[in-house]
């Protein structure tokens, strides 16, 4: 059993004497901040597995950014460095040969651990814990609770406003928890489910499920982890056929803000308390809330069980296209988008995927500005005559626009092609598809809206495409930043789920597309960020006028009606559940459920004090048994594989490498938009 546990800490010797309510989380310099003795006691509990690493001095205040915390898979940015203050390093600019790489020892350096996908968000947690068993998470939560420390939870770092990291927080980094198990599950369409820990990436899970002969609904983006994606709803190229990720979740294991373990399924909930007792109920509120209600507030997700689907017999058809947005004076983007959106009402639910509009300056030549990229997948059955007609129209678009016998002046790369895949996993792993994915590390800001079919009319899409530059203004094109939009298909099985059956925003259920736009900017130009953010904010205002809901996984700061926009009609019930599981509002972020509720933050320890069921002493009562949930046949489903004791079993983080623990991609910096 793997059990690496890494603590990145800053030694303070301030006595912990405060027992009064705080106005916010404990910060360095306050009497509630952990003393050197408190930290040493934590290390003793973790024994050989606590590996102290050098880190920067703590930030004196948590400046900028949204609060982190909870069961989310997002992240904000940090800098890669040696662990010494003020010394940063650029991540290696190389593409790994495998989707899953062994964890290198230097990943455990403080600077490497703080790297997030969005480099525009830089945070410095005071403590970073990398658990490998559920008891490690309990230990971290109790330590944070005792000292009123903000908890942030990181799985893959894809949250672009930084809700999974924060200055001076205790960050729980889930990257080492990657165990999986295929189990029998009554109620699954195939009778089977995969129970996967939260540190798994979708590329890893889809690959493992592929070996079983089944398929699973997951993200096609190879660096995204399973937890944050699912908690926010989770859409996929095969969602129009098989539903959202949240629809396919069968069970969750979480550690609550009080460090209790909860396992919840559609059949009920079991709570394992720190004193060894447990309660079982048929109440499914927590299960409901975790299926689309967003992360950040109900607890730390340890694992999720997903149903497995029988693999379709028919091959998968793949349609990929590449067109210029503007060719000479021709607005190719408008013509293509109008054609595509006209076909949407007639598309069979087997079709999923997206198209992109991208104004990246590197695409600006004498004749061409920007690109339109199409990546569509037909999954789940034979291609009908109607679907073949759609393919033919897309392929014929080049000829109807430019003439079949006359090659384009800039070359023959424009057009569409289609092929087949025998398995969904082959599509996800294809080098052609990966080449179309977003850069792994960028300076960015995002905005999103769910678009119903009625909004997808030419005058509306023209307003959005109007933010992209044409060649007539080539001399005035701002090369300091770029805009990019991704139009992802919803509908089909996503829309057939009864309103309120899950916590997913009804606006997502009713939408035909999810439109996500982002901007990136050149960090070498001081004014570039301001120009980029202004352009995106203006674009975002237009987008939000076209739809009433937005994706919680692509949340923004400062949205005035955030409850309605991100959670819709589900918010009132979500808030009630939040108040029950976390009445003190200890785990919070913005925008997350309960973000505006009052907090009751009272440190629980005095200087040097030990506790009977806590972290600053040497003992914690283990949860009984080797499994953390009931066995198959009980009201809440199959056994979850994982120990419930607090004490880890491996000596160092390096030992976990020798045991074959893996993480997602070796992170690299590839500023494709500016040729850095």
C-alpha positions as CSV (number, residue, x, y, z in Angstrom):
1,X,0.0,0.0,0.0
2,X,1.5,3.3,-1.1
3,X,1.7,6.1,1.5
4,X,4.0,8.9,0.5
5,X,3.3,12.1,2.4
6,X,5.1,15.4,1.7
7,X,4.9,18.4,3.9
8,X,6.2,21.8,2.7
9,X,6.3,24.0,5.8
10,X,7.5,27.2,7.2
11,X,8.7,27.1,10.8
12,X,7.1,29.6,13.1
13,X,7.5,29.7,16.9
14,X,4.6,32.0,17.7
15,X,2.6,30.5,20.6
16,X,-0.9,29.4,19.7
17,X,-3.0,30.9,22.4
18,X,-6.0,32.2,20.5
19,X,-9.4,30.6,21.2
20,X,-11.6,33.4,19.9
21,X,-13.4,33.6,16.6
22,X,-11.3,34.9,13.8
23,X,-12.5,37.4,11.1
24,X,-10.8,35.2,8.5
25,X,-8.5,32.3,8.2
26,X,-5.4,32.3,10.3
27,X,-2.4,34.1,8.8
28,X,1.3,34.2,9.7
29,X,2.0,36.4,12.6
30,X,-1.2,35.6,14.4
31,X,-1.2,33.6,17.6
32,X,-3.2,30.9,15.9
33,X,-0.5,30.1,13.4
34,X,1.1,26.7,13.9
35,X,4.2,26.8,16.0
36,X,7.4,24.9,15.2
37,X,6.3,22.4,17.9
38,X,2.9,22.0,16.2
39,X,4.5,21.3,12.9
40,X,6.9,18.8,14.5
41,X,4.0,17.0,16.1
42,X,2.4,16.7,12.8
43,X,5.6,15.2,11.4
44,X,5.7,12.7,14.2
45,X,2.2,11.5,13.5
46,X,3.2,11.1,9.8
47,X,6.6,9.6,11.0
48,X,9.0,8.7,8.2
49,X,6.7,9.9,5.5
50,X,6.9,13.6,6.3
51,X,9.6,15.0,4.1
52,X,10.4,18.7,5.0
53,X,11.3,20.8,2.0
54,X,12.6,24.3,1.8
55,X,10.0,26.8,0.7
56,X,9.6,30.6,0.4
57,X,8.7,32.6,3.4
58,X,4.9,33.0,3.8
59,X,3.1,35.8,2.1
60,X,2.0,38.3,4.8
61,X,-1.5,38.5,3.4
62,X,-3.5,36.6,0.9
63,X,-3.5,39.1,-2.0
64,X,-5.6,38.7,-5.1
65,X,-7.4,35.6,-6.4
66,X,-10.3,33.7,-5.2
67,X,-10.3,31.6,-2.1
68,X,-9.3,28.0,-2.7
69,X,-10.5,24.8,-1.1
70,X,-12.7,21.8,-1.2
71,X,-13.2,19.1,-3.6
72,X,-12.2,20.6,-6.8
73,X,-9.8,19.8,-9.6
74,X,-8.9,23.3,-10.6
75,X,-5.9,25.5,-10.0
76,X,-4.2,28.8,-10.3
77,X,-0.6,29.4,-11.1
78,X,2.6,29.2,-9.3
79,X,6.2,29.4,-10.5
80,X,8.6,26.6,-10.9
81,X,11.7,27.0,-8.9
82,X,14.4,25.5,-6.7
83,X,12.3,26.2,-3.6
84,X,14.4,29.2,-2.6
85,X,12.7,32.6,-2.5
86,X,12.9,34.6,-5.7
87,X,14.5,31.9,-7.8
88,X,12.4,30.6,-10.6
89,X,13.0,28.1,-13.4
90,X,11.3,27.5,-16.7
91,X,9.8,24.0,-16.9
92,X,11.4,21.7,-19.5
93,X,10.1,22.4,-23.0
94,X,9.7,18.9,-24.1
95,X,6.7,16.7,-25.0
96,X,6.8,13.4,-23.0
97,X,6.6,10.2,-25.0
98,X,3.9,8.8,-22.8
99,X,0.7,10.2,-21.5
100,X,1.6,9.0,-18.0
101,X,5.0,9.6,-16.6
102,X,6.7,8.3,-13.4
103,X,6.9,11.1,-10.8
104,X,10.4,12.6,-10.7
105,X,11.9,13.4,-7.4
106,X,12.3,17.1,-8.3
107,X,8.5,17.3,-8.6
108,X,8.5,17.4,-4.8
109,X,10.3,20.7,-4.7
110,X,8.2,23.5,-3.5
111,X,8.4,25.6,-6.8
112,X,7.4,22.6,-8.9
113,X,4.5,21.7,-6.7
114,X,3.0,25.2,-7.0
115,X,2.8,25.2,-10.8
116,X,-0.8,25.5,-12.1
117,X,-2.1,25.6,-15.6
118,X,-2.7,29.4,-15.6
119,X,0.5,31.3,-14.9
120,X,-1.5,34.5,-14.5
121,X,-2.4,33.2,-11.0
122,X,0.6,32.9,-8.6
123,X,0.0,31.6,-5.1
124,X,2.2,30.3,-2.3
125,X,0.6,27.8,0.1
126,X,2.3,27.6,3.4
127,X,1.9,23.8,3.6
128,X,1.6,21.3,0.7
129,X,0.5,17.8,1.6
130,X,0.6,14.9,-0.9
131,X,-1.6,12.2,0.5
132,X,-1.7,8.6,-0.6
133,X,-4.3,7.1,1.7
134,X,-7.5,8.5,3.0
135,X,-6.1,8.9,6.5
136,X,-3.5,11.3,5.2
137,X,-6.3,13.6,4.1
138,X,-8.0,13.3,7.5
139,X,-4.7,14.3,9.1
140,X,-4.3,17.3,6.9
141,X,-7.9,18.5,7.4
142,X,-7.7,18.1,11.2
143,X,-4.4,20.0,11.3
144,X,-5.9,22.8,9.3
145,X,-9.1,22.8,11.4
146,X,-7.2,23.0,14.6
147,X,-5.3,26.1,13.5
148,X,-8.1,27.7,11.4
149,X,-6.0,27.4,8.2
150,X,-7.5,27.8,4.8
151,X,-7.7,24.4,3.0
152,X,-7.2,24.3,-0.8
153,X,-7.4,21.1,-2.8
154,X,-5.5,20.5,-6.1
155,X,-5.9,17.6,-8.5
156,X,-4.8,18.8,-11.9
157,X,-4.7,22.6,-11.6
158,X,-7.2,23.4,-14.4
159,X,-9.2,26.0,-12.5
160,X,-8.2,29.2,-14.2
161,X,-9.1,31.6,-11.4
162,X,-7.1,29.8,-8.7
163,X,-9.7,28.2,-6.5
164,X,-7.3,25.3,-5.7
165,X,-4.5,27.3,-4.4
166,X,-4.1,30.3,-2.1
167,X,-1.4,32.2,-0.2
168,X,-0.7,30.7,3.2
169,X,-3.2,27.9,2.8
170,X,-2.7,24.2,3.6
171,X,-2.9,22.7,0.1
172,X,-3.9,19.0,-0.3
173,X,-2.3,17.9,-3.6
174,X,-4.0,14.7,-4.8
175,X,-1.6,13.8,-7.6
176,X,-0.3,10.6,-5.8
177,X,-3.7,9.1,-5.2
178,X,-4.2,7.2,-8.4
179,X,-5.4,3.7,-7.4
180,X,-8.3,2.2,-9.4
181,X,-10.4,-0.9,-9.2
182,X,-13.1,-2.3,-11.5
183,X,-16.0,-3.6,-9.4
184,X,-19.4,-5.1,-10.0
185,X,-22.1,-2.4,-9.6
186,X,-25.8,-3.0,-9.7
187,X,-27.4,-0.2,-11.7
188,X,-24.6,0.3,-14.0
189,X,-25.5,-0.3,-17.7
190,X,-22.8,-2.9,-18.0
191,X,-23.1,-4.1,-14.4
192,X,-19.5,-2.8,-13.8
193,X,-17.9,0.4,-12.5
194,X,-14.4,1.7,-12.1
195,X,-13.7,3.2,-8.7
196,X,-10.9,5.7,-9.2
197,X,-9.0,8.0,-6.8
198,X,-9.1,11.7,-7.4
199,X,-5.5,12.0,-8.6
200,X,-6.1,10.1,-11.8
201,X,-6.1,11.9,-15.1
202,X,-8.7,11.1,-17.7
203,X,-6.1,9.9,-20.2
204,X,-5.0,7.3,-17.6
205,X,-8.6,6.2,-16.7
206,X,-9.8,6.0,-20.3
207,X,-6.7,3.9,-21.2
208,X,-7.3,1.5,-18.2
209,X,-11.0,1.1,-19.0
210,X,-10.1,0.4,-22.6
211,X,-8.3,-2.7,-21.5
212,X,-11.5,-4.1,-20.1
213,X,-13.4,-3.9,-23.4
214,X,-15.7,-1.1,-22.1
215,X,-15.9,2.6,-22.5
216,X,-16.2,5.5,-20.0
217,X,-17.4,9.1,-20.4
218,X,-14.5,11.3,-19.7
219,X,-12.6,14.4,-20.8
220,X,-10.7,14.2,-24.1
221,X,-8.1,16.7,-22.6
222,X,-5.3,14.5,-21.5
223,X,-4.2,16.6,-18.5
224,X,-7.6,17.0,-16.8
225,X,-8.2,15.0,-13.7
226,X,-11.5,13.1,-12.9
227,X,-12.6,15.0,-9.8
228,X,-13.0,18.7,-10.6
229,X,-14.3,17.9,-14.1
230,X,-17.0,15.6,-12.7
231,X,-18.0,17.8,-9.9
232,X,-18.8,20.7,-12.3
233,X,-20.8,18.4,-14.6
234,X,-18.1,17.3,-17.1
235,X,-18.9,17.3,-20.8
236,X,-17.1,15.1,-23.3
237,X,-17.3,14.5,-27.1
238,X,-19.4,11.4,-26.2
239,X,-21.7,13.3,-23.8
240,X,-24.5,13.8,-26.5
241,X,-24.7,10.0,-26.7
242,X,-23.9,8.9,-23.1
243,X,-24.5,12.0,-20.9
244,X,-22.3,14.2,-18.7
245,X,-19.6,12.9,-16.4
246,X,-21.9,13.8,-13.5
247,X,-24.6,11.6,-15.0
248,X,-22.2,8.7,-15.1
249,X,-20.9,9.0,-11.5
250,X,-22.3,6.2,-9.3
251,X,-20.6,7.0,-6.0
252,X,-18.3,9.3,-4.2
253,X,-16.0,9.0,-1.2
254,X,-15.1,12.3,0.5
255,X,-13.4,13.5,3.6
256,X,-15.7,16.2,5.2
257,X,-14.6,19.5,6.8
258,X,-14.7,17.7,10.1
259,X,-12.4,14.9,8.8
260,X,-15.1,12.3,8.7
261,X,-15.3,9.9,5.8
262,X,-18.5,9.8,3.7
263,X,-19.4,7.3,1.0
264,X,-22.5,8.3,-0.9
265,X,-24.3,6.7,-3.8
266,X,-27.8,6.7,-5.2
267,X,-28.8,4.1,-2.7
268,X,-27.7,6.0,0.4
269,X,-24.9,7.4,2.5
270,X,-22.6,6.0,5.2
271,X,-20.5,8.2,7.5
272,X,-17.5,6.9,9.3
273,X,-16.7,9.0,12.3
274,X,-13.3,9.6,14.0
275,X,-14.3,7.7,17.1
276,X,-14.8,4.5,15.0
277,X,-18.6,4.6,14.9
278,X,-20.6,4.8,11.7
279,X,-24.0,5.8,10.6
280,X,-26.0,4.6,7.5
281,X,-28.9,6.4,5.9
282,X,-30.9,6.3,2.7
283,X,-30.4,10.1,2.3
284,X,-28.8,10.9,-1.0
285,X,-28.4,14.6,-0.7
286,X,-24.6,14.6,-0.8
287,X,-24.6,12.2,-3.8
288,X,-27.0,14.6,-5.5
289,X,-24.9,17.7,-4.7
290,X,-21.6,16.2,-5.9
291,X,-23.1,15.4,-9.3
292,X,-22.6,18.8,-10.9
293,X,-22.8,21.2,-7.9
294,X,-19.2,22.2,-8.3
295,X,-16.2,21.7,-6.0
296,X,-14.7,23.7,-3.2
297,X,-17.2,23.5,-0.3
298,X,-18.4,20.0,0.7
299,X,-15.1,18.3,1.4
300,X,-12.2,16.6,-0.2
301,X,-13.1,14.1,-2.9
302,X,-11.1,10.9,-2.4
303,X,-12.6,8.7,-5.1
304,X,-15.4,8.5,-7.6
305,X,-17.1,5.4,-9.1
306,X,-18.1,5.7,-12.8
307,X,-20.3,3.3,-14.7
308,X,-18.7,1.5,-17.7
309,X,-20.5,1.3,-21.0
310,X,-20.6,-1.5,-23.5
311,X,-18.3,-0.6,-26.4
312,X,-20.2,0.1,-29.7
313,X,-19.7,-2.3,-32.5
314,X,-19.6,0.3,-35.2
315,X,-16.3,2.1,-35.8
316,X,-16.1,5.7,-34.7
317,X,-16.0,8.4,-37.4
318,X,-13.7,11.3,-36.9
319,X,-14.1,14.6,-38.8
320,X,-11.3,17.1,-38.6
321,X,-11.1,20.5,-40.5
322,X,-8.9,23.4,-40.7
323,X,-9.9,26.7,-42.4
324,X,-8.6,30.3,-42.2
325,X,-10.9,32.7,-40.3
326,X,-10.1,35.4,-42.8
327,X,-8.6,34.8,-46.3
328,X,-7.7,38.0,-48.0
329,X,-10.9,40.0,-47.6
330,X,-13.1,36.9,-47.2
331,X,-14.8,36.3,-43.9
332,X,-14.5,32.5,-44.0
333,X,-15.3,32.1,-40.3
334,X,-18.8,33.6,-40.7
335,X,-19.6,31.4,-43.6
336,X,-18.4,28.3,-41.9
337,X,-20.1,29.0,-38.5
338,X,-23.4,29.8,-40.2
339,X,-23.2,26.6,-42.2
340,X,-22.3,24.5,-39.1
341,X,-25.0,26.0,-36.9
342,X,-27.6,25.5,-39.5
343,X,-26.8,21.7,-39.4
344,X,-27.0,21.5,-35.6
345,X,-30.7,20.9,-35.2
346,X,-30.4,17.9,-37.6
347,X,-27.3,16.4,-36.1
348,X,-27.7,12.9,-34.6
349,X,-26.9,12.5,-30.9
350,X,-24.0,10.3,-31.9
351,X,-22.1,13.5,-32.9
352,X,-20.0,15.3,-30.4
353,X,-17.0,17.4,-30.3
354,X,-16.2,21.1,-31.0
355,X,-14.9,23.7,-33.3
356,X,-12.5,26.5,-32.4
357,X,-12.1,30.0,-33.7
358,X,-8.6,31.3,-33.0
359,X,-7.1,34.7,-33.8
360,X,-3.6,33.9,-32.6
361,X,-1.1,36.4,-34.1
362,X,1.2,33.6,-35.3
363,X,-1.6,32.8,-37.8
364,X,-1.4,36.3,-39.3
365,X,0.2,36.2,-42.8
366,X,-0.2,38.4,-45.8
367,X,-3.4,36.7,-46.8
368,X,-4.6,34.8,-43.7
369,X,-5.7,35.8,-40.2
370,X,-6.6,33.2,-37.6
371,X,-7.9,29.7,-38.0
372,X,-11.1,27.7,-37.6
373,X,-10.4,24.1,-36.3
374,X,-13.1,21.4,-36.3
375,X,-12.8,18.2,-34.3
376,X,-16.0,16.1,-34.4
377,X,-16.6,12.5,-33.4
378,X,-19.4,10.2,-34.3
379,X,-19.8,7.6,-31.5
380,X,-22.3,4.9,-30.7
381,X,-23.7,3.5,-33.9
382,X,-23.5,3.3,-37.7
383,X,-23.3,6.5,-39.7
384,X,-26.7,7.3,-41.0
385,X,-27.4,8.9,-44.4
386,X,-28.1,12.1,-42.6
387,X,-24.8,12.0,-40.8
388,X,-22.9,11.2,-44.0
389,X,-24.6,14.2,-45.6
390,X,-23.2,16.3,-42.8
391,X,-19.7,15.0,-43.4
392,X,-20.0,15.6,-47.1
393,X,-21.1,19.2,-46.5
394,X,-18.1,19.9,-44.3
395,X,-15.7,18.4,-46.8
396,X,-17.3,20.3,-49.6
397,X,-17.1,23.6,-47.8
398,X,-13.5,24.3,-49.1
399,X,-14.6,23.7,-52.7
400,X,-17.7,25.9,-52.5
401,X,-15.8,28.7,-50.9
402,X,-12.6,28.7,-53.0
403,X,-13.1,26.4,-56.0
404,X,-12.1,22.7,-56.3
405,X,-9.6,23.2,-59.1
406,X,-7.8,26.3,-57.7
407,X,-5.5,25.7,-54.8
408,X,-5.2,28.4,-52.1
409,X,-2.4,30.9,-52.5
410,X,-1.1,30.0,-49.0
411,X,-1.0,26.3,-49.7
412,X,-3.3,23.2,-49.7
413,X,-3.5,22.7,-45.9
414,X,-7.1,24.0,-45.7
415,X,-10.0,21.6,-45.8
416,X,-11.6,18.6,-44.0
417,X,-10.8,15.0,-43.8
418,X,-12.5,12.1,-42.1
419,X,-11.3,8.7,-40.8
420,X,-12.3,6.0,-38.3
421,X,-11.3,4.8,-34.9
422,X,-12.2,1.4,-33.5
423,X,-12.2,2.6,-29.9
424,X,-12.9,5.8,-28.0
425,X,-9.5,5.5,-26.3
426,X,-7.7,5.6,-29.6
427,X,-9.4,8.9,-30.4
428,X,-8.3,10.4,-27.1
429,X,-4.7,9.2,-27.5
430,X,-4.3,10.1,-31.1
431,X,-1.4,12.4,-31.7
432,X,-3.5,14.3,-34.2
433,X,-6.0,15.2,-31.6
434,X,-3.5,16.0,-28.9
435,X,-1.9,18.4,-31.3
436,X,-5.1,20.5,-31.3
437,X,-5.2,20.8,-27.5
438,X,-4.6,23.9,-25.4
439,X,-1.1,24.7,-24.3
440,X,-0.4,23.1,-20.9
441,X,0.8,26.3,-19.2
442,X,-0.4,29.7,-20.3
443,X,-1.1,33.2,-19.1
444,X,-4.9,33.3,-19.6
445,X,-8.3,34.4,-18.6
446,X,-11.5,32.7,-19.6
447,X,-15.2,33.3,-20.0
448,X,-18.1,30.9,-20.8
449,X,-21.8,30.8,-21.6
450,X,-24.3,28.0,-22.4
451,X,-26.0,28.7,-25.7
452,X,-29.5,27.4,-26.4
453,X,-30.4,26.6,-29.9
454,X,-32.4,29.8,-30.3
455,X,-29.2,31.8,-29.7
456,X,-27.3,30.2,-32.5
457,X,-28.4,32.5,-35.2
458,X,-26.2,34.5,-37.6
459,X,-26.7,37.9,-36.0
460,X,-25.6,36.5,-32.6
461,X,-22.6,34.6,-33.9
462,X,-21.5,37.6,-36.0
463,X,-21.3,39.7,-32.8
464,X,-18.9,37.1,-31.3
465,X,-16.8,36.7,-34.4
466,X,-16.6,40.5,-34.7
467,X,-14.0,40.4,-31.9
468,X,-11.6,38.6,-34.2
469,X,-9.5,40.7,-36.6
470,X,-9.6,40.5,-40.4
471,X,-6.8,41.1,-42.8
472,X,-8.2,44.5,-43.8
473,X,-6.8,45.7,-40.5
474,X,-3.6,43.7,-40.7
475,X,-1.4,46.7,-40.0
476,X,-3.4,47.4,-36.9
477,X,-3.7,43.9,-35.5
478,X,-2.7,43.8,-31.9
479,X,-0.1,41.0,-31.7
480,X,0.3,41.5,-27.9
481,X,-2.6,39.1,-27.2
482,X,-4.9,36.6,-28.9
483,X,-8.5,35.5,-28.5
484,X,-9.7,31.9,-28.9
485,X,-13.2,30.4,-28.6
486,X,-14.3,26.8,-28.3
487,X,-17.8,25.9,-29.3
488,X,-18.5,22.4,-27.7
489,X,-21.6,20.3,-28.5
490,X,-24.1,19.5,-25.8
491,X,-27.7,18.3,-26.2
492,X,-28.7,14.7,-26.9
493,X,-28.4,12.6,-23.7
494,X,-27.3,15.7,-21.7
495,X,-30.8,17.3,-22.3
496,X,-32.8,14.1,-21.6
497,X,-32.0,14.0,-17.9
498,X,-34.9,15.3,-15.8
499,X,-34.5,18.8,-14.4
500,X,-33.2,18.7,-10.9
501,X,-32.3,15.0,-11.0
502,X,-28.7,16.1,-10.4
503,X,-27.1,19.3,-9.3
504,X,-26.1,20.3,-12.8
505,X,-27.3,23.7,-13.8
506,X,-30.6,23.4,-15.9
507,X,-29.1,25.9,-18.3
508,X,-26.5,23.3,-19.2
509,X,-29.2,20.7,-19.7
510,X,-31.1,23.0,-22.1
511,X,-28.1,24.3,-24.1
512,X,-27.0,23.1,-27.5
513,X,-23.4,24.4,-27.1
514,X,-21.0,25.5,-24.4
515,X,-19.0,28.4,-25.6
516,X,-15.7,29.0,-23.8
517,X,-13.5,31.9,-24.9
518,X,-10.1,32.8,-23.5
519,X,-7.3,35.3,-24.1
520,X,-3.5,34.9,-23.8
521,X,-1.0,37.7,-23.8
522,X,2.7,38.3,-24.3
523,X,4.3,38.6,-20.9
524,X,7.2,40.7,-22.4
525,X,4.8,43.6,-23.1
526,X,3.7,45.5,-20.0
527,X,0.4,46.7,-21.4
528,X,-0.5,43.3,-23.0
529,X,-2.4,41.9,-20.1
530,X,-4.7,45.0,-19.8
531,X,-5.4,44.9,-23.5
532,X,-6.2,41.2,-23.4
533,X,-8.4,41.3,-20.4
534,X,-10.4,44.3,-21.7
535,X,-11.0,42.6,-25.0
536,X,-12.1,39.4,-23.2
537,X,-14.4,41.2,-20.8
538,X,-16.1,43.0,-23.7
539,X,-16.5,39.7,-25.5
540,X,-17.8,38.1,-22.3
541,X,-20.6,40.7,-21.9
542,X,-21.8,39.9,-25.4
543,X,-21.7,36.2,-24.7
544,X,-23.6,36.4,-21.5
545,X,-26.4,38.4,-23.2
546,X,-27.0,35.3,-25.3
547,X,-27.5,32.7,-22.5
548,X,-28.5,32.7,-18.8
549,X,-26.1,30.1,-17.5
550,X,-22.3,29.5,-17.5
551,X,-20.1,26.5,-16.7
552,X,-18.9,26.5,-13.0
553,X,-15.6,24.8,-14.1
554,X,-14.9,27.9,-16.3
555,X,-16.0,30.4,-13.6
556,X,-14.9,34.1,-13.5
557,X,-14.4,36.5,-10.7
558,X,-16.8,39.4,-10.1
559,X,-19.9,37.9,-11.7
560,X,-22.7,39.8,-9.8
561,X,-25.4,37.1,-10.2
562,X,-23.0,34.2,-9.8
563,X,-25.5,31.9,-7.9
564,X,-28.0,32.1,-10.7
565,X,-25.5,32.0,-13.5
566,X,-23.4,29.0,-12.3
567,X,-25.9,27.0,-10.3
568,X,-29.4,28.0,-11.6
569,X,-32.4,26.6,-9.8
570,X,-30.2,24.1,-7.9
571,X,-28.5,26.7,-5.7
572,X,-31.0,26.8,-2.8
573,X,-30.8,23.0,-2.3
574,X,-27.1,23.1,-2.6
575,X,-26.8,25.7,0.1
576,X,-29.0,23.7,2.5
577,X,-26.7,20.7,2.0
578,X,-23.6,22.8,2.5
579,X,-25.0,24.1,5.8
580,X,-25.5,20.6,7.1
581,X,-22.2,19.1,6.1
582,X,-20.1,22.3,6.9
583,X,-22.1,24.5,9.3
584,X,-19.0,26.6,10.1
585,X,-18.3,27.2,6.4
586,X,-14.8,26.1,7.0
587,X,-14.1,25.0,3.4
588,X,-15.0,27.7,0.9
589,X,-14.0,29.4,-2.3
590,X,-15.5,32.0,-4.7
591,X,-17.6,31.3,-6.6
592,X,-18.6,28.1,-4.8
593,X,-21.7,27.0,-2.9
594,X,-21.9,28.9,0.4
595,X,-19.2,31.5,-0.5
596,X,-21.2,34.3,1.1
597,X,-22.2,32.5,4.2
598,X,-20.8,33.5,7.6
599,X,-17.8,31.6,8.9
600,X,-17.2,30.3,12.4
601,X,-13.4,30.0,12.5
602,X,-12.2,29.2,16.0
603,X,-8.7,27.6,16.5
604,X,-9.0,24.5,18.7
605,X,-5.5,24.2,20.2
606,X,-3.3,26.2,22.5
607,X,0.5,26.1,22.3
608,X,1.8,22.6,22.7
609,X,-1.6,21.1,23.4
610,X,-2.3,17.6,22.2
611,X,-5.7,16.2,21.4
612,X,-7.3,12.8,21.6
613,X,-8.5,12.7,18.0
614,X,-6.2,15.2,16.4
615,X,-3.1,15.9,14.5
616,X,-1.0,17.6,17.1
617,X,-0.9,14.5,19.3
618,X,0.5,11.2,18.4
619,X,-2.7,9.2,18.0
620,X,-5.9,9.3,16.1
621,X,-8.6,6.7,16.3
622,X,-8.6,4.7,13.1
623,X,-11.8,4.0,11.3
624,X,-12.6,0.3,11.8
625,X,-11.9,-2.2,9.1
626,X,-9.6,-2.2,6.1
627,X,-12.3,-0.7,3.8
628,X,-13.8,2.7,4.1
629,X,-17.3,1.8,2.8
630,X,-19.7,-1.1,3.1
631,X,-19.3,-4.1,0.9
632,X,-21.5,-5.0,-2.1
633,X,-25.1,-5.6,-1.2
634,X,-25.2,-2.9,1.4
635,X,-27.5,0.1,1.0
636,X,-24.6,2.2,-0.4
637,X,-22.9,-0.1,-2.8
638,X,-19.5,-1.9,-3.3
639,X,-16.4,-1.7,-1.2
640,X,-14.0,1.1,-1.8
641,X,-10.4,-0.1,-1.7
642,X,-8.3,2.0,0.6
643,X,-7.2,1.9,4.2
644,X,-8.7,4.2,6.7
645,X,-5.9,4.4,9.2
646,X,-4.1,7.7,9.7
647,X,-0.5,6.4,9.8
648,X,1.2,6.1,6.4
649,X,3.4,3.2,5.5
650,X,6.1,4.4,3.1
651,X,9.3,6.2,4.1
652,X,9.8,8.9,1.6
653,X,8.4,10.5,-1.5
654,X,11.2,9.0,-3.5
655,X,10.0,5.6,-2.4
656,X,6.7,6.2,-4.0
657,X,8.6,6.5,-7.3
658,X,10.1,3.1,-6.8
659,X,6.7,1.7,-6.2
660,X,5.6,2.8,-9.6
661,X,3.3,5.7,-8.6
662,X,2.5,7.8,-11.7
663,X,1.2,11.3,-12.3
664,X,-0.1,13.1,-15.3
665,X,2.2,14.7,-17.9
666,X,5.6,16.2,-17.1
667,X,4.6,19.8,-17.1
668,X,6.1,22.0,-19.8
669,X,5.8,25.6,-20.9
670,X,4.7,26.1,-24.5
671,X,3.6,29.6,-25.3
672,X,2.4,28.7,-28.7
673,X,0.7,32.0,-29.3
674,X,3.9,34.0,-29.1
675,X,6.6,31.5,-30.3
676,X,8.4,31.8,-27.0
